[in-house]
Amino acid sequence: MYLTLEETAKFLDIKLSEVYRLIREKQIRTVSDGEDLLVNDQQFNLYLKSLETYKMEIQDYLNEIPPEDIDIKDED
């Protein structure tokens, strides 16, 4: 199944110009039917999954407690 660019923007709740930016940056691949650009929903779902994975990795990194530095000297 294919989504139009307008449907893609509506689904993501972003502006159409943002969809065009994602296409230019090759984050979303499109196909042309001669008149319109279409987004394959399977490829689109893959992009969303990779975005969610990236967000989770960043959140895990930010939640990580930094190790205590054993080289810190106690200054009394």
C-alpha atoms as an extended CHARMM CRD file, in Angstrom:
* protein
*
        76  EXT
         1         1  MET       CA              0.0000000000        0.0000000000        0.0000000000  PROA      1               0.0000000000
         2         2  TYR       CA              1.2200000000        3.4890000000       -0.7900000000  PROA      2               0.0000000000
         3         3  LEU       CA              0.6080000000        6.8010000000        0.9530000000  PROA      3               0.0000000000
         4         4  THR       CA              0.5560000000       10.1760000000       -0.7220000000  PROA      4               0.0000000000
         5         5  LEU       CA              2.8240000000       12.8500000000        0.6870000000  PROA      5               0.0000000000
         6         6  GLU       CA             -0.1880000000       14.6140000000        2.1780000000  PROA      6               0.0000000000
         7         7  GLU       CA             -1.3030000000       11.3910000000        3.9010000000  PROA      7               0.0000000000
         8         8  THR       CA              2.2250000000       10.8700000000        5.1650000000  PROA      8               0.0000000000
         9         9  ALA       CA              2.3310000000       14.3880000000        6.6450000000  PROA      9               0.0000000000
        10        10  LYS       CA             -1.0700000000       13.8780000000        8.2520000000  PROA      10              0.0000000000
        11        11  PHE       CA             -0.0550000000       10.5040000000        9.6800000000  PROA      11              0.0000000000
        12        12  LEU       CA              3.1360000000       11.9530000000       11.1840000000  PROA      12              0.0000000000
        13        13  ASP       CA              1.3550000000       15.1410000000       12.2390000000  PROA      13              0.0000000000
        14        14  ILE       CA              4.0200000000       17.2670000000       10.5760000000  PROA      14              0.0000000000
        15        15  LYS       CA              4.0000000000       19.8740000000        7.8330000000  PROA      15              0.0000000000
        16        16  LEU       CA              4.2250000000       18.8140000000        4.2110000000  PROA      16              0.0000000000
        17        17  SER       CA              7.4990000000       20.7620000000        3.9110000000  PROA      17              0.0000000000
        18        18  GLU       CA              8.9640000000       18.4950000000        6.6120000000  PROA      18              0.0000000000
        19        19  VAL       CA              8.0280000000       15.4290000000        4.5350000000  PROA      19              0.0000000000
        20        20  TYR       CA              9.8220000000       16.9680000000        1.5450000000  PROA      20              0.0000000000
        21        21  ARG       CA             12.8800000000       17.5570000000        3.7640000000  PROA      21              0.0000000000
        22        22  LEU       CA             12.8930000000       13.9110000000        4.8470000000  PROA      22              0.0000000000
        23        23  ILE       CA             12.7050000000       12.8670000000        1.2030000000  PROA      23              0.0000000000
        24        24  ARG       CA             15.6040000000       15.1720000000        0.2240000000  PROA      24              0.0000000000
        25        25  GLU       CA             17.6920000000       13.7660000000        3.0970000000  PROA      25              0.0000000000
        26        26  LYS       CA             16.8330000000       10.2390000000        1.8890000000  PROA      26              0.0000000000
        27        27  GLN       CA             15.1690000000        9.3570000000        5.1800000000  PROA      27              0.0000000000
        28        28  ILE       CA             12.0120000000        8.3570000000        3.2960000000  PROA      28              0.0000000000
        29        29  ARG       CA             12.0940000000        6.7490000000       -0.1440000000  PROA      29              0.0000000000
        30        30  THR       CA              9.4060000000        7.4910000000       -2.6770000000  PROA      30              0.0000000000
        31        31  VAL       CA              8.1390000000        6.1170000000       -5.9660000000  PROA      31              0.0000000000
        32        32  SER       CA              6.4180000000        8.0410000000       -8.7200000000  PROA      32              0.0000000000
        33        33  ASP       CA              3.2280000000        6.9620000000      -10.4120000000  PROA      33              0.0000000000
        34        34  GLY       CA              3.7130000000        9.5020000000      -13.1810000000  PROA      34              0.0000000000
        35        35  GLU       CA              1.8740000000       12.2930000000      -11.4170000000  PROA      35              0.0000000000
        36        36  ASP       CA              2.4720000000       12.0160000000       -7.6780000000  PROA      36              0.0000000000
        37        37  LEU       CA              5.1830000000       10.8560000000       -5.3280000000  PROA      37              0.0000000000
        38        38  LEU       CA              4.1160000000        7.9650000000       -3.1230000000  PROA      38              0.0000000000
        39        39  VAL       CA              5.5870000000        6.4440000000        0.0200000000  PROA      39              0.0000000000
        40        40  ASN       CA              5.5180000000        2.6810000000        0.4630000000  PROA      40              0.0000000000
        41        41  ASP       CA              3.9740000000        2.0910000000        3.8820000000  PROA      41              0.0000000000
        42        42  GLN       CA              6.3010000000       -0.8580000000        4.5940000000  PROA      42              0.0000000000
        43        43  GLN       CA              9.3680000000        1.3200000000        4.0390000000  PROA      43              0.0000000000
        44        44  PHE       CA              7.6880000000        4.0360000000        6.0430000000  PROA      44              0.0000000000
        45        45  ASN       CA              7.1120000000        1.6700000000        8.9630000000  PROA      45              0.0000000000
        46        46  LEU       CA             10.7840000000        0.6760000000        8.8220000000  PROA      46              0.0000000000
        47        47  TYR       CA             11.7700000000        4.3330000000        9.1130000000  PROA      47              0.0000000000
        48        48  LEU       CA              9.4960000000        4.8000000000       12.1260000000  PROA      48              0.0000000000
        49        49  LYS       CA             10.9110000000        1.7100000000       13.8260000000  PROA      49              0.0000000000
        50        50  SER       CA             14.4860000000        2.9110000000       13.3360000000  PROA      50              0.0000000000
        51        51  LEU       CA             13.5070000000        6.3450000000       14.6780000000  PROA      51              0.0000000000
        52        52  GLU       CA             11.9530000000        4.7770000000       17.7790000000  PROA      52              0.0000000000
        53        53  THR       CA             15.0420000000        2.6150000000       18.3120000000  PROA      53              0.0000000000
        54        54  TYR       CA             17.2600000000        5.6820000000       18.0810000000  PROA      54              0.0000000000
        55        55  LYS       CA             15.0870000000        7.5680000000       20.5990000000  PROA      55              0.0000000000
        56        56  MET       CA             15.2480000000        4.6430000000       23.0340000000  PROA      56              0.0000000000
        57        57  GLU       CA             19.0390000000        4.4240000000       22.7220000000  PROA      57              0.0000000000
        58        58  ILE       CA             19.3820000000        8.1490000000       23.4230000000  PROA      58              0.0000000000
        59        59  GLN       CA             17.0470000000        7.9090000000       26.4170000000  PROA      59              0.0000000000
        60        60  ASP       CA             18.9870000000        4.9240000000       27.8040000000  PROA      60              0.0000000000
        61        61  TYR       CA             22.2210000000        6.8850000000       27.4340000000  PROA      61              0.0000000000
        62        62  LEU       CA             20.7600000000        9.9190000000       29.1980000000  PROA      62              0.0000000000
        63        63  ASN       CA             19.4070000000        7.7850000000       32.0510000000  PROA      63              0.0000000000
        64        64  GLU       CA             22.7400000000        6.0700000000       32.5880000000  PROA      64              0.0000000000
        65        65  ILE       CA             24.4190000000        6.9610000000       35.8770000000  PROA      65              0.0000000000
        66        66  PRO       CA             27.9900000000        8.0950000000       35.2920000000  PROA      66              0.0000000000
        67        67  PRO       CA             30.5860000000        5.9040000000       36.9760000000  PROA      67              0.0000000000
        68        68  GLU       CA             32.3380000000        7.2780000000       40.0070000000  PROA      68              0.0000000000
        69        69  ASP       CA             35.8350000000        8.3940000000       39.0940000000  PROA      69              0.0000000000
        70        70  ILE       CA             38.3670000000        6.5300000000       41.2360000000  PROA      70              0.0000000000
        71        71  ASP       CA             41.0230000000        9.1570000000       40.5150000000  PROA      71              0.0000000000
        72        72  ILE       CA             39.2080000000       11.9230000000       42.3830000000  PROA      72              0.0000000000
        73        73  LYS       CA             41.1520000000       12.8750000000       45.4760000000  PROA      73              0.0000000000
        74        74  ASP       CA             39.4190000000       13.8820000000       48.6240000000  PROA      74              0.0000000000
        75        75  GLU       CA             40.5210000000       17.4070000000       49.4250000000  PROA      75              0.0000000000
        76        76  ASP       CA             40.2170000000       17.9310000000       53.1800000000  PROA      76              0.0000000000
